[in-house]
Amino acid sequence: MNKQITLAMGNGGEENNELISKIFYKAFKNDILEKSEDAAVIHDGELAFSTDSFTVSPLFFPGGDIGKLAICGTCNDLAMMGAKPKYLTCSVIIEEGFSTRELEKIVRSMKKELENNGAIVVSGDTKVVPRGSVDKIFINTTGIGEIQKKGISSNCISKDDVILVSRDLGRHGATIFAAREGIELSSSLESDCASLTHQVQALIEVGIKITALRDATRGGVSAVLNEWAKQSNICIEVEEESIPVCQEVYGICEMLGFEAVNLANEGTFVLAIAKEDETQALDILHTFENSSNAVKIADVSDEYIGKVVLLSSYGTKRFLDTPTGELLPRIC
Amino acid sequence: MMTTVKIGEPKLAELQLKDLYDGFRNPEVIKGFAKLITEEAKKLSRPINIMEVCGGHTHSIMKFGLPQLLPDNINFIHGPGCPVCIMPKERIDHAYILAEQEDTVLVTLGDMIKVPGSRGSLQDARAKGADVRFIYSPLDALKIAQENPEKKIIFFAIGFETTTPMTTALIDIVLKHQIKNIFFHINHVTVPEVMVELIDSRDEHVDSYNNAIDAFLGPSHVSVITGSKIYEKFPKEYNRPVVVAGFEPVDVMEAILMIVKQFNEGRCELEIEYKRLVNYDGNLKAQALIENYFEKASLFKWRGLGNVPKSGYKLRPQFADIDAEKIYADILPNEEIEDHKLCICGDILRGMAKPDECTIFGTACKPQTPLGSCMVSSEGACAAYYKYGNLIQ
């Protein structure tokens, strides 16, 4: 591993996994942690428990801000274990000189998103640090949720499952990239930043046989599928043509040499559910605005165990790898 | 001055982005070409090896899995056309040292920052505190220079003929507006010279007759600038047909069909598949800009291939006061650094070996820790093999 921490080690891809396993897992090793789920399942499977820290530039972006992101992120991690978010903590590190009005704006959007999830903040902490010690504001949220459906796990996906995505991919990553300094793109694109609690609850209520759920944040859908393929010892065969990508995201990808499946999402999740429930699950997802274009993208096989295979509509196939490195535009 | 591109506002002419590429990725058309090529290839008297010179082509070919659609007697040789991959360690070290200078911002294009030199990559330099930034267009350096008047902005310029005019456009503005804090480290390289090197090496260690290249796919973006004329000598003097091709799968398939037909019909010609943008003469204005500011360096070292005569540009002597290589001459080392001993990139680029024949491929040499030129960027042959798993054939 590199002697210095590089940005690539925080990308949600391979270097990130290496950092986590060689430093943190090594020190903190225990059965719950090693399950590597979006949230830890504790207390005899009754509770889900998760934490996440948020830093984003710009703080306010089309479709959301760091406050909304901080609540959605943790609540979504809980929802992915079939839990209803209940109690959150909120810890902020603020740079000296940061605007109080902006802080209020951020906290207001946190409040709104908490209400949307039916959760409350029950403990918190603030630190102010000298200018230059952090980039404006960092937020950590930690949450506890009540598990509504036990046994959801990315370790037991099988050939009896199909893989769905809840909406078109890559909006958050593309929006943030287009908004960053140096890439002067103007676009009507908005981040997909949203809470997923209601969709998950609706699926659970009608008894959809959910095997696994995961929100496709850093590393995108390809990171999720690759982790699933390895954790469940399966091969995931993706029909390339069925992957939903909107025109704006596609345009940004074409221009900069990215792939939408590698881009981050903040309100998009991948589902592994029993084959026979596919239609019903899609019908339910389609009733929600931000999953109105949910679609099946893949089947499970045992052709190449531990791998994700992309099938083209003209009969070729290739592996879809875990994204590596920092997201950088290709030069030509 | 900034490059502003609008995306996703189809109302303008009800034109969607997919209207532009759909035809070139149409599954039926791709399958149709595959069938035509298979038929035509039956008439070939021997297998043929086609080199796609450009990394962009390598990327398309692997991403779309085109070799799986072709008969066994048509092979691809993945060429040296990735400006990031071929950058030798010596020059990356230059960038690293320049980035370490006080009050300096080192600016370069995209994926250049992850390629390791002997001291590490620019990413590593940044992790150690150097101010390294990547930009999408060289003109974006102007904004950085304006916002940091007390700092020196050094543009580490890379790329083939496609990106060279963008650098000269920046030089043009810097000189005309007398912007005092932008400097240039020029690493622009040219395609035809390295193609000659591959088939007619002057390196005494290389048996150039051993190369297996039968025909070339010419990179279309280069020819938008240079015109197709730069490839004229290959059919005439070296007996290698060239088809200038676009980057979409339909473009590549059509170009392959054109090459196979040339063999079957006993022709050896320069043809253009990418007619929608390429003509014989190219962009004369861009060519004049290059001519105005640059001249050919007698040698340019390519990672994996060694020194290739007249294959790189440098600033003309009268622009020495913006030339970082001259200004910082006393701190920039000139010693040669050997390529990794086990690396066979040179053979891969000449078509004498495939990436997976290399003993360190996928073991010591991976995209995250590349040792050879072909692994460093996603456009390199080894990286493409690794990423898209040529394991599936």
Interface residues (C-beta under 8 A of the other chain):
Chain A: N2 Q4 I5 T6 L7 A8 E14 E15 G182 I183 E184 L185 S186 S187 S188 L189 E241 C246 Q247 E248 Y250 G251 I252 E254 M255 L256 G257 Y304 K307 V309 S312 S313 Y314 G315 T316 K317 R318 F319 D321 T324 G325 E326 L328 P329 R330 I331 C332
Chain B: M2 T3 T4 V5 K6 I7 G8 E9 P10 Q16 L17 K18 Y21 P27 E28 I30 K31 A34 C54 G55 G56 H59 M62 K63 F64 G65 L66 Q68 L69 P83 V84 L109 G110 D111 M112 I113 K114 Q123 D124 R126 A127 K128 R133 F134 I135 Y136 D140 K143 I158 G159 F160 T162 T163 H221 P249 P367 Q368 S377 S378 E379 K387 Y388 G389 L391 I392
